[in-house]
Amino acid sequence: MELTCFDVTTKDKVAHVQLNRPDALNTMIPAFWTELPQLIGELSDSGEVRAIVISSTGKHFSAGMDLSVFTSSGLSMDGEPGRRNATMSLLVKRLQDSFTALERARVPVLVAIQGGCIGGAVDMVCAADMRYATADAYFVVQETNIGMTADVGTLQRLPKLIPDGIARELVYTGRRMPAARAAQVGLVNEVFDDHASMVAGVLAIAAEIAAHSPLTLWGAKEALVYARDHGVHDSLHQIATWQSGAFQPADMMEAFGAKAEKRQATFEDLPPAPSGI
């Protein structure tokens, strides 16, 4: 696909997706919201990658949503209020789906964050599996500072990533959370000195992930996301159901054989996801 907001490279089963509009602070223009879910979906559906790394370019990871999203959406503030407001709800849900695509992916998604992670960018990174940051990175729920309630995922996912009271403080105050504090509370896994070392480090982690069975990774991600949103009893039932179909001996035998023979295990790719549905 032809992309306006991203560059993509793939190496050794790891896809590296880069936001590529540094002069515009990688703001999320209308094209962003269609390209991101389509791109992540295609990478996931192909079965050829086992991890996705999202990084950015320039001084800031992203300054968040560009206001042109609203002016170009066809949403009119005129007309009958019920129809207008219901259409606004539809727009918000479509924006939400763009980030939920990171959770729906069959592979882990890692995000590398430098500089500002602002507004909609916080919504985005909260939907990833893991987050990493440079020492100069910071996070801010900018919606609070401009008189609106965040509505694309931060309020739903952030309290599942960090203690509830800390999430509420970040949301209610609209203040910046620096990388060191983000690491302290568990929002990011690791803080790197600079952008280059961060990207290299995160790609290395992704390569380590990609060395494992893609079916194992898919099953683990499905179970982790499900368990986040359900109780223990239901989550145990979910993984039992998954294992009843997905647990097969081939990958386990390959893992044992590779360890015994002191070699790198080789696993079959996932099949392409069904298309045309």
Contacts in CASP RR format, 6 or more apart in sequence:
PFRMAT RR
TARGET T0000
AUTHOR 0000-0000-0000
METHOD contacts of the structure
MODEL  1
MELTCFDVTTKDKVAHVQLNRPDALNTMIPAFWTELPQLIGELSDSGEVR
AIVISSTGKHFSAGMDLSVFTSSGLSMDGEPGRRNATMSLLVKRLQDSFT
ALERARVPVLVAIQGGCIGGAVDMVCAADMRYATADAYFVVQETNIGMTA
DVGTLQRLPKLIPDGIARELVYTGRRMPAARAAQVGLVNEVFDDHASMVA
GVLAIAAEIAAHSPLTLWGAKEALVYARDHGVHDSLHQIATWQSGAFQPA
DMMEAFGAKAEKRQATFEDLPPAPSGI
1 35 0 8 1.000
1 38 0 8 1.000
1 39 0 8 1.000
1 42 0 8 1.000
3 20 0 8 1.000
3 35 0 8 1.000
3 39 0 8 1.000
4 29 0 8 1.000
4 31 0 8 1.000
4 32 0 8 1.000
4 35 0 8 1.000
5 19 0 8 1.000
5 20 0 8 1.000
5 21 0 8 1.000
5 26 0 8 1.000
5 28 0 8 1.000
5 29 0 8 1.000
5 31 0 8 1.000
5 32 0 8 1.000
5 35 0 8 1.000
5 36 0 8 1.000
6 17 0 8 1.000
6 18 0 8 1.000
6 19 0 8 1.000
6 20 0 8 1.000
6 35 0 8 1.000
6 36 0 8 1.000
6 39 0 8 1.000
7 17 0 8 1.000
7 18 0 8 1.000
7 20 0 8 1.000
8 15 0 8 1.000
8 16 0 8 1.000
8 17 0 8 1.000
8 18 0 8 1.000
8 39 0 8 1.000
8 43 0 8 1.000
9 15 0 8 1.000
9 16 0 8 1.000
10 16 0 8 1.000
10 48 0 8 1.000
10 49 0 8 1.000
12 207 0 8 1.000
12 210 0 8 1.000
13 48 0 8 1.000
13 49 0 8 1.000
13 50 0 8 1.000
13 51 0 8 1.000
13 207 0 8 1.000
13 210 0 8 1.000
14 49 0 8 1.000
14 50 0 8 1.000
14 51 0 8 1.000
14 52 0 8 1.000
14 53 0 8 1.000
14 203 0 8 1.000
14 206 0 8 1.000
14 207 0 8 1.000
14 210 0 8 1.000
15 43 0 8 1.000
15 49 0 8 1.000
15 51 0 8 1.000
15 52 0 8 1.000
15 53 0 8 1.000
16 52 0 8 1.000
16 53 0 8 1.000
16 55 0 8 1.000
16 203 0 8 1.000
17 39 0 8 1.000
17 40 0 8 1.000
17 43 0 8 1.000
17 52 0 8 1.000
17 53 0 8 1.000
17 54 0 8 1.000
17 55 0 8 1.000
18 54 0 8 1.000
18 55 0 8 1.000
18 56 0 8 1.000
18 57 0 8 1.000
19 26 0 8 1.000
19 54 0 8 1.000
19 55 0 8 1.000
19 56 0 8 1.000
19 57 0 8 1.000
19 61 0 8 1.000
19 62 0 8 1.000
20 26 0 8 1.000
20 57 0 8 1.000
21 27 0 8 1.000
21 29 0 8 1.000
21 57 0 8 1.000
22 56 0 8 1.000
22 57 0 8 1.000
22 58 0 8 1.000
22 59 0 8 1.000
22 60 0 8 1.000
24 66 0 8 1.000
25 59 0 8 1.000
25 60 0 8 1.000
25 62 0 8 1.000
25 63 0 8 1.000
25 64 0 8 1.000
26 56 0 8 1.000
26 57 0 8 1.000
26 58 0 8 1.000
26 60 0 8 1.000
26 61 0 8 1.000
26 62 0 8 1.000
26 63 0 8 1.000
26 64 0 8 1.000
26 121 0 8 1.000
27 62 0 8 1.000
27 63 0 8 1.000
27 64 0 8 1.000
27 65 0 8 1.000
27 66 0 8 1.000
28 62 0 8 1.000
28 64 0 8 1.000
28 65 0 8 1.000
28 66 0 8 1.000
28 69 0 8 1.000
28 120 0 8 1.000
28 121 0 8 1.000
29 66 0 8 1.000
29 68 0 8 1.000
29 69 0 8 1.000
30 66 0 8 1.000
30 68 0 8 1.000
30 69 0 8 1.000
30 72 0 8 1.000
30 73 0 8 1.000
32 66 0 8 1.000
32 98 0 8 1.000
33 69 0 8 1.000
33 94 0 8 1.000
33 95 0 8 1.000
33 98 0 8 1.000
34 98 0 8 1.000
36 98 0 8 1.000
36 99 0 8 1.000
36 101 0 8 1.000
37 97 0 8 1.000
37 98 0 8 1.000
37 101 0 8 1.000
40 52 0 8 1.000
40 101 0 8 1.000
40 102 0 8 1.000
40 105 0 8 1.000
40 109 0 8 1.000
41 101 0 8 1.000
41 104 0 8 1.000
41 105 0 8 1.000
43 49 0 8 1.000
43 52 0 8 1.000
43 105 0 8 1.000
43 107 0 8 1.000
44 52 0 8 1.000
44 104 0 8 1.000
44 105 0 8 1.000
44 106 0 8 1.000
44 107 0 8 1.000
44 273 0 8 1.000
45 106 0 8 1.000
45 272 0 8 1.000
45 273 0 8 1.000
45 275 0 8 1.000
46 272 0 8 1.000
47 106 0 8 1.000
47 214 0 8 1.000
47 269 0 8 1.000
47 270 0 8 1.000
47 271 0 8 1.000
47 272 0 8 1.000
47 273 0 8 1.000
48 269 0 8 1.000
49 107 0 8 1.000
49 210 0 8 1.000
50 107 0 8 1.000
50 209 0 8 1.000
50 210 0 8 1.000
50 212 0 8 1.000
50 214 0 8 1.000
50 217 0 8 1.000
51 107 0 8 1.000
51 108 0 8 1.000
51 109 0 8 1.000
51 110 0 8 1.000
51 206 0 8 1.000
51 207 0 8 1.000
51 209 0 8 1.000
51 210 0 8 1.000
51 217 0 8 1.000
52 105 0 8 1.000
52 107 0 8 1.000
52 108 0 8 1.000
52 109 0 8 1.000
52 110 0 8 1.000
52 206 0 8 1.000
53 109 0 8 1.000
53 110 0 8 1.000
53 111 0 8 1.000
53 112 0 8 1.000
53 199 0 8 1.000
53 202 0 8 1.000
53 203 0 8 1.000
53 206 0 8 1.000
54 109 0 8 1.000
54 110 0 8 1.000
54 111 0 8 1.000
54 112 0 8 1.000
54 128 0 8 1.000
55 111 0 8 1.000
55 112 0 8 1.000
55 114 0 8 1.000
55 198 0 8 1.000
55 199 0 8 1.000
55 202 0 8 1.000
56 62 0 8 1.000
56 112 0 8 1.000
56 113 0 8 1.000
56 114 0 8 1.000
58 114 0 8 1.000
58 195 0 8 1.000
59 114 0 8 1.000
59 115 0 8 1.000
59 116 0 8 1.000
60 114 0 8 1.000
60 115 0 8 1.000
60 116 0 8 1.000
60 117 0 8 1.000
60 118 0 8 1.000
61 113 0 8 1.000
61 114 0 8 1.000
61 115 0 8 1.000
61 116 0 8 1.000
61 117 0 8 1.000
61 121 0 8 1.000
61 125 0 8 1.000
61 137 0 8 1.000
62 116 0 8 1.000
62 117 0 8 1.000
62 118 0 8 1.000
62 120 0 8 1.000
62 121 0 8 1.000
62 124 0 8 1.000
63 116 0 8 1.000
63 118 0 8 1.000
63 119 0 8 1.000
63 121 0 8 1.000
64 118 0 8 1.000
64 119 0 8 1.000
64 120 0 8 1.000
64 121 0 8 1.000
64 142 0 8 1.000
65 95 0 8 1.000
65 119 0 8 1.000
65 120 0 8 1.000
65 152 0 8 1.000
69 95 0 8 1.000
73 91 0 8 1.000
75 84 0 8 1.000
75 87 0 8 1.000
75 88 0 8 1.000
75 91 0 8 1.000
76 84 0 8 1.000
77 84 0 8 1.000
78 84 0 8 1.000
92 151 0 8 1.000
92 152 0 8 1.000
95 151 0 8 1.000
95 152 0 8 1.000
96 151 0 8 1.000
96 152 0 8 1.000
96 153 0 8 1.000
98 152 0 8 1.000
99 123 0 8 1.000
99 124 0 8 1.000
99 126 0 8 1.000
99 127 0 8 1.000
99 152 0 8 1.000
99 153 0 8 1.000
100 127 0 8 1.000
101 127 0 8 1.000
102 109 0 8 1.000
102 124 0 8 1.000
102 127 0 8 1.000
102 128 0 8 1.000
102 129 0 8 1.000
103 127 0 8 1.000
103 225 0 8 1.000
105 221 0 8 1.000
106 214 0 8 1.000
106 217 0 8 1.000
106 218 0 8 1.000
106 221 0 8 1.000
106 270 0 8 1.000
106 273 0 8 1.000
107 214 0 8 1.000
107 217 0 8 1.000
107 218 0 8 1.000
107 221 0 8 1.000
108 129 0 8 1.000
108 130 0 8 1.000
108 206 0 8 1.000
108 209 0 8 1.000
108 217 0 8 1.000
108 221 0 8 1.000
109 127 0 8 1.000
109 128 0 8 1.000
109 129 0 8 1.000
110 128 0 8 1.000
110 129 0 8 1.000
110 130 0 8 1.000
110 131 0 8 1.000
110 132 0 8 1.000
110 202 0 8 1.000
110 205 0 8 1.000
110 206 0 8 1.000
111 124 0 8 1.000
111 125 0 8 1.000
111 128 0 8 1.000
111 130 0 8 1.000
111 131 0 8 1.000
111 132 0 8 1.000
112 132 0 8 1.000
112 133 0 8 1.000
112 198 0 8 1.000
112 199 0 8 1.000
112 202 0 8 1.000
113 121 0 8 1.000
113 125 0 8 1.000
113 131 0 8 1.000
113 132 0 8 1.000
113 133 0 8 1.000
113 134 0 8 1.000
113 137 0 8 1.000
113 188 0 8 1.000
114 133 0 8 1.000
114 134 0 8 1.000
114 136 0 8 1.000
114 137 0 8 1.000
114 195 0 8 1.000
114 198 0 8 1.000
115 134 0 8 1.000
115 136 0 8 1.000
115 137 0 8 1.000
115 138 0 8 1.000
116 137 0 8 1.000
116 138 0 8 1.000
116 139 0 8 1.000
116 140 0 8 1.000
117 125 0 8 1.000
117 133 0 8 1.000
117 137 0 8 1.000
117 138 0 8 1.000
117 139 0 8 1.000
117 140 0 8 1.000
118 139 0 8 1.000
118 140 0 8 1.000
118 142 0 8 1.000
119 140 0 8 1.000
119 141 0 8 1.000
119 142 0 8 1.000
119 143 0 8 1.000
119 150 0 8 1.000
119 154 0 8 1.000
120 142 0 8 1.000
120 143 0 8 1.000
120 150 0 8 1.000
120 152 0 8 1.000
120 154 0 8 1.000
122 139 0 8 1.000
122 140 0 8 1.000
122 141 0 8 1.000
122 142 0 8 1.000
122 150 0 8 1.000
122 154 0 8 1.000
122 158 0 8 1.000
123 150 0 8 1.000
123 152 0 8 1.000
123 153 0 8 1.000
123 154 0 8 1.000
123 157 0 8 1.000
125 131 0 8 1.000
126 153 0 8 1.000
126 154 0 8 1.000
126 157 0 8 1.000
126 158 0 8 1.000
126 161 0 8 1.000
127 153 0 8 1.000
127 157 0 8 1.000
129 221 0 8 1.000
130 189 0 8 1.000
130 205 0 8 1.000
131 182 0 8 1.000
131 187 0 8 1.000
131 188 0 8 1.000
131 189 0 8 1.000
132 188 0 8 1.000
132 189 0 8 1.000
132 190 0 8 1.000
132 191 0 8 1.000
132 192 0 8 1.000
132 198 0 8 1.000
132 201 0 8 1.000
132 202 0 8 1.000
132 205 0 8 1.000
133 179 0 8 1.000
133 182 0 8 1.000
133 183 0 8 1.000
133 188 0 8 1.000
133 190 0 8 1.000
133 191 0 8 1.000
133 192 0 8 1.000
133 198 0 8 1.000
134 179 0 8 1.000
134 191 0 8 1.000
134 192 0 8 1.000
134 193 0 8 1.000
134 194 0 8 1.000
134 195 0 8 1.000
134 198 0 8 1.000
135 179 0 8 1.000
135 180 0 8 1.000
135 191 0 8 1.000
135 192 0 8 1.000
135 193 0 8 1.000
135 194 0 8 1.000
136 179 0 8 1.000
137 178 0 8 1.000
137 179 0 8 1.000
137 182 0 8 1.000
137 188 0 8 1.000
137 191 0 8 1.000
138 176 0 8 1.000
138 177 0 8 1.000
138 178 0 8 1.000
138 179 0 8 1.000
138 182 0 8 1.000
139 170 0 8 1.000
139 176 0 8 1.000
139 177 0 8 1.000
139 182 0 8 1.000
139 187 0 8 1.000
140 174 0 8 1.000
140 175 0 8 1.000
140 176 0 8 1.000
140 177 0 8 1.000
141 150 0 8 1.000
141 154 0 8 1.000
141 170 0 8 1.000
141 171 0 8 1.000
141 174 0 8 1.000
142 174 0 8 1.000
143 149 0 8 1.000
143 150 0 8 1.000
143 151 0 8 1.000
143 154 0 8 1.000
144 150 0 8 1.000
144 171 0 8 1.000
144 172 0 8 1.000
144 173 0 8 1.000
144 174 0 8 1.000
145 174 0 8 1.000
149 155 0 8 1.000
150 171 0 8 1.000
154 171 0 8 1.000
155 171 0 8 1.000
158 167 0 8 1.000
158 170 0 8 1.000
158 171 0 8 1.000
158 187 0 8 1.000
159 165 0 8 1.000
159 167 0 8 1.000
159 168 0 8 1.000
160 228 0 8 1.000
161 167 0 8 1.000
161 186 0 8 1.000
161 187 0 8 1.000
162 185 0 8 1.000
162 186 0 8 1.000
162 187 0 8 1.000
163 185 0 8 1.000
166 185 0 8 1.000
170 177 0 8 1.000
177 187 0 8 1.000
179 188 0 8 1.000
179 191 0 8 1.000
180 191 0 8 1.000
182 188 0 8 1.000
182 191 0 8 1.000
183 189 0 8 1.000
183 190 0 8 1.000
183 191 0 8 1.000
192 198 0 8 1.000
192 201 0 8 1.000
209 217 0 8 1.000
211 264 0 8 1.000
211 265 0 8 1.000
212 265 0 8 1.000
212 267 0 8 1.000
213 251 0 8 1.000
213 254 0 8 1.000
213 255 0 8 1.000
213 265 0 8 1.000
213 267 0 8 1.000
214 267 0 8 1.000
214 268 0 8 1.000
214 269 0 8 1.000
214 270 0 8 1.000
215 246 0 8 1.000
215 248 0 8 1.000
215 251 0 8 1.000
215 267 0 8 1.000
215 270 0 8 1.000
216 251 0 8 1.000
218 246 0 8 1.000
218 270 0 8 1.000
219 242 0 8 1.000
219 246 0 8 1.000
222 238 0 8 1.000
222 242 0 8 1.000
223 235 0 8 1.000
223 238 0 8 1.000
223 239 0 8 1.000
223 242 0 8 1.000
226 234 0 8 1.000
226 235 0 8 1.000
226 238 0 8 1.000
227 235 0 8 1.000
227 238 0 8 1.000
230 238 0 8 1.000
250 268 0 8 1.000
251 267 0 8 1.000
251 268 0 8 1.000
254 265 0 8 1.000
254 266 0 8 1.000
254 267 0 8 1.000
255 265 0 8 1.000
257 265 0 8 1.000
258 264 0 8 1.000
258 265 0 8 1.000
258 266 0 8 1.000
259 265 0 8 1.000
END
